[in-house]
Structures are given as structure tokens and as C-alpha cells.
Amino acid sequence: MIWSAVGALALALAVALGAFGAHGLRGRLDAYSMGIYEKAVFYHFLHALGILVVPLFARLTAMPRAGLVCALLAAGIVFFSGSLYLLAVTGTRWLGAVTPIGGVCFILGWLILAYSLARAG
């Protein structure tokens, strides 16, 4: 399934961005901004794992909404983690207003997954 490949690519990107933060940004960002960046990497990584695994659930349970769940998790990575990456690096505070959109995508994705798995049996 294409979503598993997307998840694997998102995981590679999470590792690369995490390494960049640890080695390229250390000393350039204050502790607060580094904490924001690290939170972005953490949520990016967790939800990329979700994108990798959800298609497996779909194959095992004939779950019909796997694509929607993966799309919501991917959108969450872009909006939640993406806005935090940019906020940490640029200090542009209005980006914090974008972050909750990603959080809502994450929540909806997990809720739809839970509902779909419960219905599948």
C-alpha cells in the first residue's frame, strides 16, 4: 500500500530533521525553541509510525478508512510538526496558531482508526 511507503519516507525525514536539530541547531536556538523543535520531531516520528502501520491493520481487518486515517495523520505532521519546526527556527509566533489544526487532524485520524477497528471486529 502506498501509505506504508509514505510512512517510511516520513520516518526517514523525522530522523533527518531530528539529527539536524541535534547537530545543526544546537547552540543556535535557545532552550525554549529547542524544546519546540524536539516536540515537533517527537510528534512527527510517532505519527509517521502510525502512517506506516495503519495499512497493515487495513489488510488484517478489511478496514475501509485506512486511506483517510493516513491522510489525516500526514496532514497532522505537516500542520502540527511543520508549524513547530518553523516556529522554532524562525521565531515567527503566528505559526503557533496553525499548530492546533494539525492536532485536530491527529485526533480525528486516531478516532477514525479506533472506530474503524471496532467496527471491523
Buried (B, 14 or more C-beta within 10 A) or exposed (E): BEBBEBBBEBBEBBBEBBEBBEEEBEEEBEEEBBEBBBBBBBBBBBBBBBBBBBBEBBEEBEBEBBBBBBBBBBBBBBBBBBBBBBBBBEEEEEBEEBBEBBEBBBEBBBEBBEEBBEEBE
